[in-house]
Amino acid sequence: MLETTPHTIILAVRDYELDFQGIVNNSVYFNYLEHARHVFLKEKNIDVNALFKDGKAAIVVTATLQYKSPLQTGDTFEIQTTVSSLSIFKAVFKQKIVRKEDNKIILEAEIISAIIDKILKSLKP
């Protein structure tokens, strides 16, 4: 499942995602990235909702986002997702947001996700 070619999706900025400065609020980028990872996994026949129903939970344990430039209303952008490391317990995703109009890098991210067993989580020492 390690990807050498990035999986890509294209989205557009929605006006309600802007902050008082007229740029996309920094917290919205995390939503963009999560949506792109879910689309990527679904296309690999991995459904995070089905995992949850099966007693497993995929959780983000570390998120490093490097903001390079802001997105504004009217911008379209591509989210590129690759998996740089994979084990039965965790996956390391590398993601990049690139504005389509000028191919400017907007954000680079590394997301570390772990799979936990919900039954074990419910045990209390």
N, C-alpha and C positions, 0 to 999 in steps of 0.2 A: 504494500500500500504506500510505500514511500514514493513521493511524487517528485520528479525532476522538472516536469513542466507544470507551471502554476495552473490551478483551477481558477477560473475567473467568473465573476458575475458583474453586471453593470447595474448601477442604481443612479437615482437623481436626488438631489437635495430637495427636501420639502420645506416650505416656508416655516412651519411650526417647529422645525429643528434648530432654528437660529436663536442666538442669544441677543442680549441688548446691544451688542456691537455689530450685529448684522452678519455674523459668521456662525457656522455650525457649532453648537455647544459641545465642549470637549467630551461630555459624558455620552453623547449620541454616537461617537465613533465606536465605542465599545459595543453598542447595539449593532452597528453595521458589521463589525467583525464577527460577532456571534452569529448573525444571520448567515454570513458567508460560510462560516464553518459548518453550520447545520445543513446548508445546501450541498456543500462539498461531501459531507458524510452521507447524506441521503442518496446522492448520486453513486456512492460506493456501497449502497444497500445497508447502511448503518443508520438506524432510526433511534435517536436519543430518547424519544418518548416511549418506544417499545422497550428499550433497555431499562428504563425506569419502571415500567410495568412488570418487567422480568426480575426486579429486585436489585438492579444495578443503577448507580447514578454517576453520570459524567459531570465532574465539577472542575471549574477553573481554580487552580491553586496558585498560579502566578501569572500576572499580566504586565508586560512591559510595553508601553506605548511611547513612541518617539514622534511627537508632533513636529512636522516640518513646515507646513504652510496651511492656511485655513481654506475650507470650502465655503462657498456663498450660495445664495439662492440662484437657481438656474444652472448650477454646475452639474454635470454628469460625471460619474467616476466609476472606476473599475476596482474591484477588490480581488487581489491575487492571493491565493492560499496554497501553501505547500506544507507537507509534513517533513520535518527535518530529523525527527527521532521518534521511534515507536517501540513500545514494549507491551506486555499484557496488562501493565498497570498504568502506563501514562503515554501521552502523545505530546510532542512539541510541535506546535504550529507556527510557521512563519507567515506573516501576512503583510500586505502592502496595499495602500490605497493610492491610486494614481488618477489625477484629473484627466478626463478624456480630451478636453479642448486643447491642452498644451503638453500632455504627458508629464506633468509636474508631479513629483512624489509629494503626497500630502502627509502620509503617516507610514511608519514602519512599526511592526509589532511582533513580539514573541509571546505566545500564549501556551502555558503548560497546563494540560488537562489530565486529571486522574480519574480512574474508574474505581468507585468504592461499592462495597456491598451494603445495601441499606440495612440488612439484618444485623451486621456487625456494628454499624453505626448506632443502632438502637440499644446495644448492650451498654450498661453503665457499670463502672468499676465499683 
